[in-house]
Amino acid sequence: MWHSSSSTDNDATTGDIISVTIGATVPTGFEHTAAEEVKEKIGVDARISKDRGRIYFPITTDKLFQVHLLRSVDNLFVVVEEYDNYQFKESKEETLMELQELASKLPWTNALEVWKLNRTFKKKKGYRKGGNGTKGKPKSEAAGATVADTEQQELPQATSTVENQTEESVPEAESDTQDSVEAAPRAILIKFRVTCNRAGDKHSFSSNEAARDFGGAVQEFFQWKADMTKFDIEVLLNIHNVEVVIGIALTEESLHRRNISHFGPTTLRSTLCYGMLRLCKPQPSDIILDPMCGTGAIPLEGAIEFNSSFYIAGDNYDMAVNRTVNNICHIQKRRADKGSISGLPIDTVRWDLCSLPMRTSSVDIIITDMPFGKRMGSRKKNWDLYPSCLREMARVCRPGSGKAVLLTQDKKCFSKVTVIIR
């Protein structure tokens, strides 16, 4: 009835070493860039999902720590099972009943072992933040179900009452329960929630209904306790047309927030910044310019991950320059607290981006997030801004070898302006 593409990966074991499939959410459009990083740093080939913004790759548990060194991924999860062509029933009732029955048939054991191992890499302070980036689609809905368990109890099948909840965003909750987990493992209650991400218009059910019914069955099977905010385990039910992937989250909150402490209205994800930087392959001694730096997300990511180049961050707004300086200071302090005395190869300037105080042909790479005309500026203003700033970028960029990676959603304006400039 169903075809699975990952059961062999998830069931392969060699002694204490377990082979599993890891899934990762990445900025849309940067799937190939993320796959290249996986190949470079972990040495395995990543498969790009038909559902945009996701990649999958195999790994053994002795190398699990390496997945947390990836800089291009937002969230990580271990795959419990994958179905390439899940045959949904025509009626909603039959489909939801089948999802309930599926919960007890899945090969959970190895994924749960990876989840336990993964916890040793994470700081044991407080619960994960609810509403994390693993939800993926903005319209996705989350649902949880709950019950009680001990750490020794891996696959219990006792029955219990179902408690269902839904929510779209969950506030952060602080607790030291996880510390007590280590001290008294027999006394703990494993808490969980199910998050459903669904894409496709041919489904007879909603994300909420799928999460509710599947979550209730997971609850009955494991005897866990459902908690939408203070959960230990987040079970992911990803449905994209006829593709179904069940997983367990390995990240507590999206990795894209890693460098920024002072956010602005258009702060770029650190993972997206890393992808843009990888596209231009910074070389030692390169001068890299972000003339519209905002909060400094791009040059900060570059100064940390590609620190043999030098970064110049500039903006024409005092507030933006101040945020960039504050974010640089935040990273410097964090490094000093860890015993590092090395500075960051980055400088910050306030300037008119249409008249940069830089010599002609002095920059090797330009990387910037241009105003879309939505949260900042307007599309009408872009028709004046884009020609001026693009001419200035062309002036300071080194001819022949110079590169530029520019991000914008105002494609109409950008396309026509580049034609005019040529």
C-alpha positions as CSV (number, residue, x, y, z in Angstrom):
1,M,0.0,0.0,0.0
2,W,2.9,2.4,0.8
3,H,6.4,2.6,-0.6
4,S,9.1,3.6,1.8
5,S,12.4,5.0,0.6
6,S,14.3,5.1,3.9
7,S,13.5,2.1,5.9
8,T,16.8,0.4,5.0
9,D,18.7,3.5,6.0
10,N,16.9,3.7,9.4
11,D,17.2,0.0,10.2
12,A,20.9,-0.4,9.4
13,T,23.0,-0.8,12.5
14,T,26.6,-1.9,13.1
15,G,27.2,-2.5,16.8
16,D,26.5,0.7,18.6
17,I,26.8,2.7,15.4
18,I,23.4,3.5,13.8
19,S,22.9,4.6,10.2
20,V,20.0,7.1,9.8
21,T,18.8,9.7,7.4
22,I,19.0,13.3,8.5
23,G,16.6,15.9,7.1
24,A,17.4,19.6,7.0
25,T,15.3,22.7,6.2
26,V,17.3,25.3,4.2
27,P,16.5,28.7,2.7
28,T,14.4,28.2,-0.5
29,G,16.6,28.4,-3.5
30,F,19.8,27.4,-1.6
31,E,19.2,23.7,-1.6
32,H,22.2,23.0,-3.9
33,T,24.4,25.2,-1.9
34,A,23.5,23.3,1.3
35,A,24.1,20.0,-0.5
36,E,27.5,21.2,-1.4
37,E,28.3,22.1,2.2
38,V,27.1,18.6,3.3
39,K,29.4,17.0,0.8
40,E,32.4,19.2,1.8
41,K,32.0,18.9,5.5
42,I,30.5,15.4,6.1
43,G,31.5,13.7,2.9
44,V,28.1,12.3,1.8
45,D,25.8,13.1,-1.0
46,A,22.6,15.0,-0.1
47,R,19.3,14.5,-1.9
48,I,17.3,17.6,-2.7
49,S,13.6,17.1,-1.9
50,K,10.8,17.9,-4.3
51,D,9.4,19.9,-1.5
52,R,11.5,23.1,-1.8
53,G,13.6,24.1,1.1
54,R,14.6,20.6,2.3
55,I,17.5,18.2,1.8
56,Y,18.2,14.7,3.1
57,F,21.5,12.9,3.7
58,P,22.7,9.7,5.4
59,I,24.9,9.8,8.5
60,T,26.2,7.4,11.2
61,T,25.7,8.3,14.8
62,D,29.5,8.5,15.4
63,K,29.4,11.6,13.1
64,L,26.2,13.1,14.4
65,F,28.0,16.1,15.9
66,Q,29.0,17.1,12.5
67,V,25.5,18.0,11.4
68,H,25.5,20.8,14.0
69,L,28.6,22.3,12.3
70,L,26.6,23.0,9.1
71,R,26.0,26.7,8.5
72,S,23.5,26.6,5.7
73,V,20.7,24.7,7.4
74,D,17.9,26.2,9.5
75,N,16.6,23.1,11.3
76,L,17.6,19.5,11.5
77,F,15.6,16.3,12.1
78,V,16.1,12.6,12.0
79,V,13.9,10.7,9.6
80,V,11.7,8.0,11.1
81,E,10.2,6.9,7.8
82,E,9.7,8.3,4.3
83,Y,7.0,7.5,1.7
84,D,7.6,8.6,-1.9
85,N,4.1,7.9,-3.0
86,Y,1.7,7.7,-0.1
87,Q,-1.7,6.6,-1.4
88,F,-4.1,8.7,0.6
89,K,-7.7,7.5,0.9
90,E,-10.4,9.5,-0.8
91,S,-12.4,10.2,2.3
92,K,-11.1,12.2,5.2
93,E,-12.3,9.7,7.8
94,E,-10.4,6.8,6.1
95,T,-7.3,8.9,5.7
96,L,-7.2,10.0,9.3
97,M,-7.8,6.5,10.5
98,E,-4.9,5.3,8.4
99,L,-2.6,7.9,9.9
100,Q,-3.6,6.8,13.4
101,E,-2.8,3.2,12.5
102,L,0.5,4.3,10.9
103,A,1.9,5.5,14.3
104,S,2.3,2.0,15.7
105,K,3.9,0.6,12.5
106,L,6.8,3.0,12.2
107,P,10.4,2.1,13.0
108,W,10.9,4.6,15.8
109,T,13.7,2.9,17.7
110,N,16.8,4.2,15.9
111,A,15.4,7.8,15.5
112,L,14.7,7.9,19.2
113,E,18.3,6.7,19.9
114,V,19.6,9.5,17.7
115,W,17.3,12.0,19.6
116,K,18.8,10.8,22.9
117,L,22.3,11.0,21.6
118,N,21.6,14.5,20.1
119,R,20.6,15.8,23.6
120,T,24.2,15.3,24.7
121,F,25.3,17.9,22.2
122,K,22.8,20.5,23.4
123,K,22.9,22.7,26.5
124,K,20.7,21.2,29.2
125,K,19.0,24.4,30.2
126,G,15.3,25.0,29.7
127,Y,12.9,23.6,27.1
128,R,13.1,24.2,23.4
129,K,11.3,27.2,22.0
130,G,7.9,26.4,20.7
131,G,7.0,27.5,17.2
132,N,10.5,26.8,15.9
133,G,11.6,26.9,12.3
134,T,11.0,23.2,11.7
135,K,7.4,24.2,11.0
136,G,8.5,25.4,7.6
137,K,5.4,26.6,5.9
138,P,3.8,29.8,7.4
139,K,0.3,28.3,7.3
140,S,1.3,25.0,8.9
141,E,-0.5,24.1,12.1
142,A,0.8,22.2,15.1
143,A,-1.0,19.8,17.3
144,G,0.2,17.7,20.3
145,A,-0.9,14.8,22.3
146,T,0.5,13.5,25.6
147,V,1.1,10.8,28.2
148,A,3.8,9.4,30.7
149,D,7.0,7.4,30.2
150,T,10.3,6.6,31.7
151,E,13.7,6.6,29.9
152,Q,13.9,2.9,30.0
153,Q,10.5,2.5,28.3
154,E,11.2,2.7,24.5
155,L,8.1,1.4,22.8
156,P,5.3,1.0,25.3
157,Q,1.8,0.3,24.0
158,A,-0.5,1.0,26.8
159,T,-3.6,3.1,26.3
160,S,-4.4,6.5,27.7
161,T,-6.6,9.6,27.3
162,V,-5.8,11.8,24.4
163,E,-5.4,15.5,24.9
164,N,-5.3,17.5,21.6
165,Q,-4.2,21.1,21.2
166,T,-3.4,23.4,18.3
167,E,-1.4,26.6,18.0
168,E,0.6,28.6,15.5
169,S,3.2,30.3,17.7
170,V,4.3,29.3,21.2
171,P,6.1,31.6,23.6
172,E,9.4,30.5,25.1
173,A,9.1,28.7,28.4
174,E,12.1,28.4,30.9
175,S,12.4,25.4,33.0
176,D,15.0,23.3,34.7
177,T,13.1,20.1,34.2
178,Q,15.8,18.8,31.8
179,D,18.4,19.1,34.5
180,S,16.3,16.9,36.7
181,V,16.0,14.4,33.9
182,E,19.6,13.6,34.3
183,A,19.3,13.3,38.1
184,A,16.2,11.2,38.3
185,P,15.5,9.5,34.9
186,R,12.9,7.0,36.3
187,A,10.7,9.8,37.6
188,I,10.4,11.9,34.4
189,L,7.5,12.4,32.1
190,I,8.4,12.5,28.4
191,K,6.5,15.4,26.9
192,F,5.9,15.8,23.2
193,R,4.0,17.5,20.4
194,V,3.3,16.8,16.8
195,T,3.9,19.5,14.2
196,C,2.3,19.0,10.7
197,N,3.7,20.8,7.6
198,R,1.4,20.2,4.7
199,A,1.6,21.4,1.1
200,G,-0.8,20.5,-1.7
201,D,-4.4,21.1,-2.6
202,K,-5.6,17.6,-3.1
203,H,-5.8,16.5,0.5
204,S,-9.1,15.9,2.1
205,F,-7.8,16.9,5.6
206,S,-6.2,19.9,7.2
207,S,-2.8,20.1,8.8
208,N,-4.5,20.5,12.2
209,E,-6.6,17.3,11.7
210,A,-3.6,15.3,10.6
211,A,-1.5,16.4,13.5
212,R,-4.3,15.8,16.0
213,D,-5.1,12.3,14.9
214,F,-1.6,11.2,14.3
215,G,-0.5,12.8,17.6
216,G,-3.3,11.0,19.5
217,A,-2.0,7.7,18.1
218,V,1.6,8.5,19.0
219,Q,0.4,9.3,22.5
220,E,-1.4,6.0,22.9
221,F,1.5,4.1,21.5
222,F,4.3,5.6,23.6
223,Q,2.4,6.7,26.7
224,W,4.0,10.2,26.4
225,K,2.4,13.4,27.7
226,A,1.5,16.1,25.2
227,D,2.7,19.6,25.9
228,M,2.6,22.4,23.3
229,T,5.3,24.6,25.0
230,K,7.4,22.5,27.3
231,F,7.9,19.5,25.1
232,D,11.0,17.3,25.1
233,I,10.3,15.7,21.7
234,E,8.8,17.3,18.6
235,V,7.5,14.8,16.1
236,L,7.3,16.1,12.6
237,L,4.7,15.1,10.1
238,N,5.7,16.6,6.7
239,I,3.2,16.1,3.8
240,H,4.0,17.4,0.4
241,N,1.4,16.2,-2.2
242,V,1.9,12.4,-2.1
243,E,5.3,12.6,-0.2
244,V,5.1,11.9,3.5
245,V,8.1,12.2,5.9
246,I,7.9,11.5,9.6
247,G,10.8,12.8,11.7
248,I,12.0,13.9,15.1
249,A,13.4,17.4,15.5
250,L,17.1,17.7,16.5
251,T,17.2,21.5,16.8
252,E,15.6,23.5,19.5
253,E,15.2,26.7,17.5
254,S,16.2,27.6,14.0
255,L,20.0,28.0,13.5
256,H,19.4,31.1,11.4
257,R,19.4,33.4,14.4
258,R,22.9,32.5,15.6
259,N,24.8,35.8,15.2
260,I,22.3,38.6,15.7
261,S,21.3,40.1,19.0
262,H,20.1,43.5,17.7
263,F,17.4,42.9,15.0
264,G,16.1,45.3,12.5
265,P,12.9,45.2,10.4
266,T,14.6,43.3,7.5
267,T,17.3,41.3,9.3
268,L,18.5,38.5,6.9
269,R,18.8,34.9,8.1
270,S,22.3,33.9,9.0
271,T,21.8,30.7,7.0
272,L,20.8,32.7,3.9
273,C,23.8,35.0,4.4
274,Y,26.1,31.9,4.5
275,G,24.5,30.6,1.2
276,M,25.1,34.0,-0.5
277,L,28.7,34.0,0.7
278,R,29.4,30.4,-0.5
279,L,28.1,31.4,-4.0
280,C,31.0,33.8,-4.4
281,K,33.7,31.6,-2.8
282,P,35.6,34.2,-0.8
283,Q,39.4,33.9,-1.1
284,P,42.1,35.0,1.4
285,S,42.7,38.8,1.3
286,D,39.5,39.5,-0.6
287,I,37.8,42.8,0.2
288,I,34.1,42.1,0.6
289,L,31.6,45.0,0.7
290,D,28.0,45.2,1.9
291,P,26.9,48.7,1.1
292,M,23.4,48.3,2.6
293,C,24.3,46.2,5.6
294,G,21.2,46.8,7.8
295,T,22.1,44.9,11.0
296,G,25.3,43.5,9.6
297,A,24.1,39.9,9.1
298,I,26.0,39.3,5.9
299,P,29.4,40.7,6.9
300,L,29.2,39.2,10.4
301,E,28.5,35.7,8.9
302,G,31.4,36.2,6.5
303,A,33.8,37.5,9.2
304,I,33.1,34.4,11.3
305,E,32.9,31.7,8.6
306,F,35.3,33.1,5.9
307,N,37.7,35.0,8.2
308,S,40.6,35.2,5.7
309,S,38.8,38.0,3.9
310,F,38.1,41.6,5.1
311,Y,34.6,42.9,5.3
312,I,33.3,46.5,5.0
313,A,29.7,47.1,6.3
314,G,28.0,50.3,5.5
315,D,24.6,51.9,5.5
316,N,23.1,55.4,5.2
317,Y,20.9,55.0,8.3
318,D,22.4,55.8,11.7
319,M,20.2,53.2,13.4
320,A,21.4,50.5,11.0
321,V,25.0,51.3,11.6
322,N,24.4,51.3,15.3
323,R,22.8,47.8,15.2
324,T,25.7,46.5,13.1
325,V,28.2,47.8,15.6
326,N,26.2,46.3,18.5
327,N,26.0,42.9,16.8
328,I,29.8,43.0,16.2
329,C,30.3,43.8,19.9
330,H,28.0,41.0,20.9
331,I,30.0,38.5,18.9
332,Q,33.3,39.9,20.2
333,K,32.1,39.6,23.8
334,R,30.8,36.1,23.3
335,R,34.2,35.1,21.9
336,A,36.1,36.8,24.8
337,D,33.9,34.9,27.3
338,K,35.1,31.7,25.6
339,G,38.7,32.8,25.9
340,S,39.3,33.9,22.3
341,I,41.2,37.2,21.9
342,S,41.1,37.4,18.1
343,G,39.1,40.2,16.6
344,L,36.8,40.1,13.6
345,P,38.0,41.3,10.2
346,I,35.2,43.8,9.7
347,D,34.7,47.5,9.8
348,T,31.5,49.6,9.8
349,V,30.9,53.0,8.1
350,R,28.0,55.4,7.6
351,W,27.7,56.6,4.1
352,D,25.6,57.5,1.1
353,L,25.4,54.3,-0.8
354,C,25.0,56.2,-4.1
355,S,28.3,57.9,-3.6
356,L,30.6,55.5,-1.8
357,P,33.8,56.9,-0.2
358,M,35.9,54.1,-1.9
359,R,38.4,54.0,-4.7
360,T,37.3,52.7,-8.1
361,S,38.0,49.0,-8.6
362,S,38.9,48.5,-5.0
363,V,36.4,45.7,-4.0
364,D,36.6,42.0,-4.9
365,I,33.1,41.0,-3.9
366,I,29.8,42.8,-3.2
367,I,27.1,41.0,-1.3
368,T,24.0,42.8,-0.1
369,D,20.3,42.5,0.6
370,M,18.7,45.2,-1.5
371,P,15.5,46.9,-0.3
372,F,12.4,45.1,-1.7
373,G,10.1,48.1,-1.3
374,K,7.9,46.3,1.3
375,R,9.1,46.7,4.9
376,M,11.7,49.3,3.9
377,G,11.3,52.0,1.3
378,S,8.9,51.6,-1.6
379,R,8.9,50.0,-5.1
380,K,8.5,53.5,-6.5
381,K,11.7,54.7,-4.7
382,N,13.5,51.6,-6.0
383,W,13.3,53.0,-9.5
384,D,15.5,55.9,-8.4
385,L,17.6,54.0,-5.9
386,Y,18.5,50.9,-7.9
387,P,20.2,52.6,-10.9
388,S,22.3,54.9,-8.7
389,C,23.5,52.2,-6.3
390,L,24.1,49.6,-9.0
391,R,26.3,52.1,-11.0
392,E,28.2,52.8,-7.8
393,M,28.7,49.1,-7.1
394,A,30.0,48.6,-10.6
395,R,32.4,51.5,-10.1
396,V,34.0,50.1,-6.9
397,C,34.0,46.5,-8.0
398,R,37.2,45.1,-9.5
399,P,36.9,44.6,-13.2
400,G,37.4,41.1,-14.6
401,S,37.5,39.3,-11.3
402,G,34.9,41.2,-9.3
403,K,31.7,39.4,-8.2
404,A,28.4,40.5,-6.9
405,V,25.6,38.6,-5.1
406,L,22.5,40.7,-4.8
407,L,19.2,39.7,-3.1
408,T,15.9,41.3,-4.1
409,Q,12.3,40.5,-4.6
410,D,11.7,43.6,-6.8
411,K,12.7,41.6,-9.9
412,K,10.9,43.9,-12.4
413,C,12.8,47.0,-11.3
414,F,16.1,45.1,-11.0
415,S,15.8,43.5,-14.5
416,K,15.0,46.8,-16.3
417,V,17.7,48.8,-14.4
418,T,20.4,46.3,-15.2
419,V,19.5,46.5,-18.9
420,I,19.6,50.3,-18.8
421,I,23.0,50.3,-17.1
422,R,24.5,47.9,-19.7
